[in-house]
Amino acid sequence: MKVSLRKTGPVIALAILIVAVVVGGYMVVHNRAHGSGTAQTPLSLRPPSPSPGVPHPSPSPLDRWMVGKATKTVVAYTKPSASAKVKISLPRLNVHNFPTLVLVHSVKTIDGVPWYDVWLPMPPNGSRGWVKSGSLAFYPTRFKIEVDLSLRKLTVWGAGQVKATFRVGVGGHVDGMYLPTPTGSFYVVQKLRAPDPSGPYGPEALGTSAYQPKLSSWPEGGIVGIHGTNEPYSVGKAITHGCIRLYNKDIVKVCDMVPAGSPIIIHQ
């Protein structure tokens, strides 16, 4: 999506310093987490999970996750070892000049050095890798997004409580192709503001770590976005290319509530 950046959301537990800069005509707001990127005491960690009743593990009482923000180039390995194969090398800022974020799955200490098993913003969906302490600073989030494709409903959770629900459009049959919204565990990679709020993506959007595998030739590899629309009739239907569409007034609310880096669960 050719959209510019928007503010990254509310300050979380004194962990984020919001700094706005203009780059190449685009507005980018950096999500600054306190910390040097050296070894820090991690929060209680676990995979993101949907609400009770969904066929996945239920959330823990803490319902809290840790987001890693790149302080320099982030190298992810296939195993927690610097001699392992490199899975991907991520710059401090992504192509939209937004800080590279990863969502922590778990942490392991080897020879006194923490290694973080993280979800990565790359295909195939669900990709994870190991990042050695030193290139990430951390901040917590207690928010998550749950998308029920069957009900075509998006739920925002905060601290284990439902904060809001919204009707959404999802992937389906488009241009003679079946392009379903992928299911699984993902996270909010970035927050974006569209240059034209009346355009196809509405005023704002969340970039996610999910990809529509049949659209790998698209810009940035077919990233699945959560965004507004200039076709409000499509909300509630399965007619997108895999993205999740909300009414414009609703995407603004979601972007305001959910911090960048927060987990996303998409299920049938």
SULJO-V734130 format. One record per pair of residues at least 24 apart in sequence whose ideal C-beta (glycine too) atoms are under 10 Angstrom apart, sorted by the first residue. I is the first residue (numbers start at 1). J is the second residue. D is the distance in Angstrom with one decimal. If there is no record, write none. Layout:
# SULJO-V734130
i j d
I J D
I J D
This chain:
# SULJO-V734130
i j d
1 96 9.3
1 192 6.9
1 194 8.0
1 199 9.8
1 200 8.7
1 201 5.6
1 205 6.4
1 207 7.4
1 218 9.5
1 219 7.7
1 220 7.9
1 223 7.4
1 225 5.7
1 227 7.2
1 243 8.6
2 26 9.9
2 96 9.6
2 192 9.6
2 194 8.8
2 195 7.8
2 199 9.6
2 201 8.9
2 219 7.4
2 220 9.8
3 96 8.1
3 190 9.9
3 192 4.4
3 193 6.6
3 194 4.4
3 195 6.6
3 196 8.9
3 199 8.4
3 200 9.8
3 201 5.6
3 202 9.5
3 203 9.6
3 204 8.4
3 205 5.9
3 207 8.8
3 225 8.6
3 227 8.1
4 28 7.3
4 96 7.5
4 97 9.2
4 98 10.0
4 192 6.6
4 193 5.4
4 194 7.3
4 195 5.7
5 29 6.1
5 30 8.8
5 94 10.0
5 96 5.7
5 97 6.9
5 98 5.6
5 190 7.1
5 191 6.8
5 192 5.7
5 193 6.1
5 207 9.7
6 98 9.7
6 190 9.2
6 191 5.1
6 192 5.8
6 193 3.3
6 194 8.6
6 203 8.6
6 204 5.5
6 205 8.2
6 206 9.6
6 252 9.6
6 255 6.7
6 256 9.9
7 31 9.1
7 191 6.9
7 193 8.0
7 204 9.4
7 255 8.3
7 256 8.6
7 260 9.6
8 32 8.9
8 98 8.2
8 99 8.5
8 101 9.5
8 188 9.4
8 190 8.2
8 191 5.3
8 255 9.2
8 259 6.8
8 260 4.7
8 261 8.9
9 141 9.0
9 143 8.7
9 188 9.0
9 191 6.8
9 255 7.3
9 256 7.0
9 257 7.7
9 258 6.6
9 259 4.2
9 260 6.2
9 261 9.3
9 262 8.7
10 143 9.5
10 256 7.7
10 257 8.1
10 258 9.4
10 259 6.8
11 139 9.5
11 259 9.1
12 67 9.0
12 139 5.8
12 140 6.2
12 141 6.1
12 142 7.9
12 143 8.7
12 259 5.7
12 261 9.4
12 262 9.7
13 64 10.0
13 139 7.4
13 140 6.0
13 141 9.4
13 142 8.9
14 139 9.1
15 66 10.0
15 67 8.9
15 69 9.6
15 137 8.9
15 138 7.7
15 139 3.4
15 140 6.4
15 141 9.1
15 259 9.5
16 67 9.5
16 69 8.8
16 139 5.6
16 140 9.8
16 141 9.7
16 259 7.5
16 260 9.0
16 261 9.7
17 139 10.0
21 97 8.3
23 93 9.3
23 96 9.1
23 97 4.9
24 97 7.9
25 195 8.5
26 96 7.4
26 97 7.1
26 98 9.9
26 192 9.4
26 193 8.5
26 195 7.9
27 192 9.9
27 193 6.2
27 195 9.4
28 93 8.6
28 96 7.1
28 97 4.8
28 98 6.2
28 99 9.2
28 190 9.5
28 191 9.8
28 192 9.6
28 193 9.3
29 98 8.4
29 99 9.8
29 191 7.6
29 193 8.8
29 260 9.4
30 69 8.9
30 93 8.5
30 97 8.6
30 98 7.5
30 99 5.5
30 260 9.8
31 67 8.4
31 69 6.3
31 98 8.0
31 99 5.7
31 101 7.3
31 139 7.8
31 190 8.9
31 191 8.3
31 259 7.5
31 260 5.0
31 261 7.4
32 69 7.6
32 99 7.9
32 137 8.3
32 139 8.8
33 67 7.4
33 68 8.3
33 69 4.7
33 71 8.7
33 99 8.7
33 101 9.4
33 136 8.7
33 137 4.4
33 138 6.0
33 139 3.9
33 140 9.4
33 261 9.1
34 137 7.0
34 138 8.9
34 139 7.4
35 68 9.8
35 69 8.6
35 71 8.1
35 136 8.4
35 137 3.7
35 138 5.9
35 139 7.9
36 71 7.4
36 134 9.0
36 137 6.9
37 68 8.8
37 69 8.5
37 70 8.3
37 71 3.7
37 72 7.2
37 74 9.7
37 133 7.9
37 134 6.0
37 135 5.9
37 136 5.6
37 137 4.7
37 138 8.6
38 71 9.3
38 114 9.4
38 133 6.5
38 134 6.0
38 135 9.7
38 136 9.5
38 137 8.9
39 109 8.8
39 112 8.6
39 113 7.2
39 114 5.2
39 132 9.8
39 133 4.6
39 134 7.8
40 66 9.4
40 114 8.0
40 133 7.9
40 136 8.9
40 137 7.8
40 138 5.8
41 107 9.8
41 114 9.3
41 138 9.3
42 66 5.8
42 68 9.9
42 104 7.0
42 106 8.9
42 107 4.8
42 109 9.8
42 114 7.2
42 116 7.9
42 133 9.9
42 138 7.2
42 140 9.8
43 67 9.9
43 104 8.2
43 107 9.4
43 138 7.8
43 139 9.6
43 140 5.5
43 141 9.7
44 140 9.7
45 104 5.7
45 105 6.9
45 106 5.2
45 107 6.0
45 116 8.9
45 117 8.8
46 104 9.7
46 105 8.0
46 106 7.7
47 103 9.4
47 104 9.9
47 105 5.7
47 106 8.1
47 117 9.9
47 119 9.0
47 128 9.9
47 185 6.2
47 263 8.3
47 265 9.7
48 103 7.4
48 105 8.8
48 119 8.8
48 144 5.7
48 145 9.4
48 146 9.2
48 157 9.8
48 185 5.4
48 186 8.6
48 187 7.5
48 262 8.5
48 263 3.2
48 264 7.6
48 265 5.9
49 144 8.7
49 146 9.4
49 185 8.1
49 263 8.6
49 265 6.9
50 144 8.3
50 145 9.9
50 146 5.0
50 147 9.2
50 148 8.5
50 155 8.8
50 157 8.7
50 185 9.1
50 263 9.6
50 264 10.0
50 265 4.2
50 266 9.0
50 267 6.1
51 144 9.3
51 146 5.9
51 148 9.2
51 155 7.0
51 157 6.9
51 160 9.2
51 162 7.7
51 265 8.4
51 267 9.9
54 146 7.6
54 148 7.9
54 265 7.5
54 267 5.7
54 268 9.5
55 267 7.5
55 268 9.1
56 185 8.6
56 265 7.2
56 267 7.1
58 160 9.8
59 144 8.2
59 157 7.8
59 159 9.9
59 160 5.8
59 265 9.9
60 160 8.6
61 159 9.8
61 160 7.0
62 140 9.8
62 142 8.2
62 159 8.8
62 160 8.1
63 141 9.9
63 142 6.0
63 143 9.1
63 144 7.7
63 157 7.2
63 158 8.4
63 159 5.9
63 160 4.0
63 161 8.6
64 140 5.7
64 141 7.5
64 142 5.2
64 143 9.8
64 144 10.0
64 159 8.0
64 160 9.1
65 103 6.4
65 104 6.9
65 105 9.2
65 140 6.9
65 141 5.5
65 142 7.7
65 143 8.8
65 144 7.5
65 187 8.4
65 261 7.9
65 262 7.3
65 263 5.8
66 102 9.6
66 103 7.8
66 104 4.3
66 105 9.5
66 106 10.0
66 107 8.4
66 116 8.5
66 118 9.3
66 136 9.5
66 138 5.3
66 139 7.6
66 140 5.9
66 141 8.0
66 261 8.7
67 101 5.8
67 102 7.4
67 103 6.0
67 104 7.1
67 118 9.4
67 136 9.1
67 137 9.5
67 138 6.7
67 139 5.6
67 140 7.3
67 141 5.8
67 187 7.8
67 188 9.0
67 259 7.6
67 260 7.5
67 261 3.1
67 262 7.5
67 263 9.3
68 100 8.8
68 101 6.9
68 102 4.6
68 103 7.6
68 104 5.9
68 116 6.4
68 118 6.2
68 119 9.9
68 131 7.1
68 133 10.0
68 135 8.4
68 136 3.6
68 137 7.2
68 138 5.6
68 139 8.7
68 261 8.0
69 99 5.2
69 100 7.4
69 101 5.7
69 102 8.3
69 135 9.9
69 136 6.5
69 137 5.2
69 138 7.4
69 139 6.9
69 260 8.8
69 261 7.5
70 94 9.1
70 99 6.0
70 100 4.0
70 101 7.4
70 102 7.8
70 131 9.4
70 135 6.3
70 136 6.4
70 137 8.2
71 99 9.0
71 100 9.7
71 134 8.4
71 135 6.1
71 136 6.6
71 137 5.3
72 100 9.8
72 134 8.3
72 135 5.3
72 136 9.1
73 100 8.8
73 135 6.7
74 100 6.1
74 101 9.7
74 102 7.0
74 116 9.9
74 118 8.7
74 120 9.0
74 129 9.2
74 131 5.8
74 132 9.5
74 134 9.7
74 135 4.8
74 136 6.6
75 129 8.7
75 130 9.5
75 131 7.0
75 132 7.6
75 134 9.9
75 135 7.1
76 102 7.9
76 116 9.2
76 117 9.6
76 118 7.0
76 120 5.8
76 122 8.7
76 127 8.7
76 128 8.2
76 129 3.0
76 130 6.5
76 131 5.3
76 132 9.4
76 135 9.7
77 115 8.5
77 129 6.0
77 130 4.8
77 131 7.6
77 132 7.7
78 128 9.6
78 129 6.6
78 130 7.3
79 115 9.0
79 129 9.1
79 130 6.1
80 107 9.6
80 108 5.6
80 109 9.4
80 110 5.7
80 113 9.0
80 114 9.4
80 115 3.8
80 116 8.7
80 117 7.6
80 129 9.6
80 130 4.3
80 131 8.9
80 132 7.7
81 110 7.6
81 115 8.2
81 130 7.7
81 132 8.9
82 113 9.6
82 115 9.7
82 130 9.7
82 132 6.6
84 129 9.4
84 130 7.3
85 129 9.8
86 129 8.6
87 120 7.2
87 122 8.1
87 127 7.5
87 128 8.5
87 129 4.1
87 130 8.2
87 131 9.7
88 120 6.1
88 121 8.8
88 122 5.5
88 127 8.0
88 129 6.5
90 120 7.6
90 121 7.4
90 122 8.3
90 129 9.5
90 131 9.1
90 135 9.0
92 135 8.6
94 121 7.5
94 189 7.5
94 190 6.7
94 207 8.7
94 220 9.2
95 190 9.7
95 219 9.2
95 220 6.9
96 189 9.5
96 190 6.1
96 191 9.7
96 192 6.9
96 207 7.7
96 220 9.2
97 190 9.7
98 189 7.9
98 190 4.2
98 191 7.6
98 192 8.0
98 207 8.0
98 260 7.9
99 137 9.6
99 190 8.2
99 260 8.1
99 261 9.4
100 135 9.5
100 136 9.2
100 189 8.4
100 190 9.0
101 136 9.3
101 139 9.7
101 187 7.5
101 188 7.8
101 189 6.1
101 190 7.3
101 209 9.1
101 259 9.8
101 260 6.0
101 261 4.6
101 262 9.7
102 128 9.1
102 129 8.5
102 131 6.9
102 135 9.9
102 136 7.1
102 138 10.0
102 187 8.0
102 189 9.1
102 209 8.9
102 261 8.0
103 128 9.3
103 141 8.8
103 185 8.6
103 186 8.5
103 187 4.0
103 188 8.6
103 189 9.2
103 209 7.7
103 261 6.1
103 262 8.0
103 263 6.0
103 264 9.3
104 131 9.0
104 136 8.6
104 138 7.6
104 187 9.9
104 261 9.4
105 130 10.0
105 185 8.8
105 263 10.0
106 130 9.9
107 131 10.0
107 133 8.9
109 133 9.1
118 187 9.5
119 184 9.9
119 185 7.0
119 186 7.2
119 187 5.7
119 189 9.7
119 209 6.0
119 261 9.9
119 263 8.3
120 187 9.7
120 189 9.7
120 209 7.1
121 186 9.3
121 187 8.2
121 189 4.7
121 190 8.6
121 207 8.3
121 208 8.5
121 209 4.8
121 210 9.7
121 211 9.4
121 220 9.7
121 221 9.9
121 223 8.5
122 209 7.7
122 211 8.3
122 221 8.2
123 209 9.3
123 210 9.2
123 211 4.5
123 212 9.5
123 213 6.9
123 216 6.9
123 221 5.8
123 222 8.0
123 223 9.2
124 182 9.6
124 211 7.4
124 213 7.1
124 216 9.9
125 182 5.3
125 183 8.6
125 184 5.5
125 185 8.9
125 186 7.3
125 208 9.9
125 209 7.8
125 210 5.8
125 211 5.8
125 212 9.2
125 213 7.4
125 224 8.9
125 266 9.6
126 182 9.0
126 183 9.9
126 184 5.2
126 185 6.5
126 186 8.0
126 209 8.7
126 210 9.0
127 209 8.1
127 211 9.5
128 185 9.6
138 261 9.7
139 259 8.1
139 260 9.7
139 261 7.5
140 259 9.1
140 261 9.3
141 187 9.2
141 188 8.9
141 258 8.2
141 259 4.8
141 260 8.5
141 261 5.8
141 262 4.6
141 263 7.9
142 259 8.9
142 262 8.6
143 188 9.0
143 254 10.0
143 257 6.6
143 258 4.9
143 259 6.0
143 261 9.4
143 262 4.6
143 263 8.4
144 185 9.9
144 187 8.8
144 188 9.3
144 258 7.9
144 262 5.6
144 263 4.5
144 264 6.9
144 265 6.7
145 186 8.8
145 187 9.0
145 188 7.4
145 206 8.0
145 208 8.8
145 226 7.3
145 244 9.0
145 254 7.4
145 257 9.3
145 258 6.0
145 262 6.7
145 263 7.4
145 264 4.5
145 265 7.3
145 266 8.6
146 263 9.1
146 264 7.7
146 265 4.8
146 266 8.0
146 267 7.7
147 181 7.3
147 183 8.8
147 186 9.5
147 208 10.0
147 210 9.8
147 226 8.1
147 244 6.0
147 264 7.0
147 265 7.1
147 266 4.5
147 267 7.4
148 265 9.3
148 266 8.4
148 267 6.4
148 268 7.8
149 180 7.6
149 181 5.8
149 182 9.7
149 183 7.1
149 238 7.9
149 244 9.0
149 266 6.7
149 267 6.9
149 268 5.3
150 238 9.9
150 267 8.4
150 268 5.3
151 268 9.5
152 181 9.9
152 235 8.2
152 236 5.5
152 237 7.6
152 238 7.4
152 244 9.2
152 245 9.8
153 236 9.4
154 226 7.4
154 244 6.6
154 245 9.9
154 246 6.8
154 250 8.2
154 251 9.6
154 254 7.1
154 264 9.5
154 266 9.5
155 265 9.3
156 253 8.3
156 254 6.2
156 257 5.3
156 258 6.1
156 262 9.2
157 257 9.9
157 258 9.3
157 262 9.2
157 263 9.3
157 265 9.2
158 257 7.2
158 258 8.5
158 259 10.0
158 262 9.5
163 253 9.5
163 254 9.7
163 257 6.1
163 258 9.0
164 250 8.5
164 253 6.5
164 254 7.6
164 257 6.9
164 258 9.9
165 250 9.7
166 226 10.0
166 235 8.7
166 244 9.7
166 246 5.5
166 247 7.6
166 249 9.6
166 250 4.5
166 251 8.4
166 253 7.6
166 254 6.8
167 235 5.5
167 236 5.1
167 237 10.0
167 245 9.5
167 246 7.5
167 247 7.4
167 250 7.7
168 226 8.1
168 234 9.8
168 235 6.4
168 236 7.4
168 237 9.6
168 240 9.2
168 243 9.6
168 244 5.1
168 245 6.1
168 246 5.6
168 247 9.1
168 250 8.4
168 251 9.6
168 254 9.8
169 229 7.2
169 231 8.4
169 232 9.2
169 233 9.1
169 234 4.5
169 235 4.7
169 236 6.2
169 237 5.3
169 238 7.3
169 239 6.5
169 240 5.4
169 243 8.2
169 244 7.1
169 245 3.7
169 246 7.9
169 247 9.6
170 224 10.0
170 234 9.7
170 235 9.7
170 236 9.1
170 237 7.9
170 238 5.2
170 239 8.4
170 240 6.2
170 242 8.1
170 243 8.2
170 244 6.0
170 245 7.8
170 266 8.9
171 212 6.9
171 214 9.8
171 224 8.1
171 238 6.5
171 239 8.3
171 240 5.2
171 241 6.5
171 242 4.0
171 243 7.1
171 244 8.2
171 245 9.9
172 234 9.8
172 237 7.1
172 238 3.1
172 239 5.0
172 240 6.8
172 241 9.0
172 242 8.9
173 238 7.5
173 239 7.1
174 238 9.4
174 239 6.2
174 240 6.9
174 241 5.5
174 242 8.8
175 241 8.2
177 212 10.0
177 214 6.5
177 215 9.0
177 241 8.4
178 214 8.3
178 238 9.7
179 212 5.7
179 213 9.4
179 214 5.8
179 215 6.9
179 222 9.1
179 224 10.0
179 238 9.7
179 239 9.6
179 240 7.5
179 241 4.9
179 242 4.9
179 243 9.3
180 212 8.1
180 214 9.3
180 238 7.8
180 240 9.6
180 241 10.0
180 242 6.7
180 268 9.4
181 210 7.8
181 212 7.7
181 224 6.5
181 226 9.9
181 238 8.4
181 240 7.4
181 241 9.3
181 242 5.1
181 243 7.4
181 244 6.2
181 266 6.2
181 268 9.8
182 208 9.6
182 210 5.1
182 211 7.0
182 212 6.5
182 213 7.3
182 222 9.9
182 224 6.5
182 242 6.8
182 266 6.7
183 210 8.9
183 265 8.7
183 266 4.9
183 267 5.4
183 268 6.3
184 209 9.5
184 210 7.2
184 264 9.0
184 265 7.9
184 266 6.3
184 267 8.2
185 209 9.0
185 210 9.4
185 263 6.7
185 264 7.5
185 265 6.1
185 266 8.3
185 267 9.6
186 210 4.4
186 211 9.3
186 224 7.9
186 263 7.3
186 264 4.3
186 265 7.8
186 266 6.7
187 260 8.8
187 261 6.1
187 262 6.4
187 263 5.1
187 264 5.8
187 265 9.9
188 226 8.1
188 254 9.8
188 255 9.3
188 258 6.3
188 259 7.5
188 260 5.2
188 261 6.0
188 262 5.0
188 263 8.0
188 264 6.5
189 223 7.9
189 225 9.8
189 260 7.5
189 261 8.1
189 264 9.7
190 223 9.6
190 225 9.8
190 260 6.2
190 261 9.3
191 255 5.8
191 256 9.8
191 258 8.7
191 259 8.8
191 260 5.3
192 225 7.9
192 227 7.9
192 255 8.7
193 255 8.7
194 227 7.8
194 228 7.7
194 248 9.8
194 251 9.9
196 230 8.9
197 228 7.8
197 230 9.1
197 248 7.2
197 252 9.5
198 228 9.6
198 230 5.8
198 248 8.6
199 227 9.9
199 228 8.9
199 229 9.1
199 230 6.0
200 227 8.4
200 228 8.8
200 229 6.6
200 230 5.6
200 231 7.5
200 243 9.8
200 245 9.5
201 225 7.0
201 227 4.4
201 228 6.2
201 229 7.3
201 230 8.4
201 243 8.6
201 245 9.0
201 248 9.6
201 251 8.8
202 227 5.6
202 228 1.6
202 229 5.4
202 230 6.9
202 231 9.8
202 232 9.4
202 245 8.1
202 246 7.6
202 247 8.2
202 248 4.3
202 249 9.2
202 250 9.2
202 251 5.5
202 252 8.3
203 227 9.0
203 228 5.6
203 248 5.6
203 249 9.1
203 251 7.0
203 252 6.1
203 255 8.8
204 228 6.4
204 246 9.6
204 248 8.2
204 251 5.3
204 252 5.7
204 253 9.7
204 254 8.3
204 255 4.6
204 256 8.8
205 243 8.7
205 244 9.8
205 246 9.7
205 251 6.9
205 254 9.8
205 255 7.7
206 244 8.7
206 246 10.0
206 251 8.0
206 254 7.1
206 255 6.4
206 258 7.2
206 260 8.1
206 262 9.0
206 264 8.3
207 260 9.1
208 243 9.1
208 244 8.4
208 264 5.8
208 266 8.8
209 263 9.7
209 264 7.8
210 242 8.0
210 243 9.4
210 244 9.2
210 264 7.3
210 266 6.9
211 242 8.3
212 240 9.4
212 241 6.3
212 242 3.4
212 243 8.0
213 242 9.0
214 241 8.8
214 242 8.1
215 241 6.4
215 242 6.8
218 242 9.8
224 264 9.3
224 266 8.5
225 251 9.9
226 251 7.1
226 254 6.9
226 255 8.7
226 258 9.1
226 264 7.8
226 266 9.9
227 251 6.0
227 254 9.7
227 255 9.4
228 252 7.6
228 254 9.6
228 255 9.4
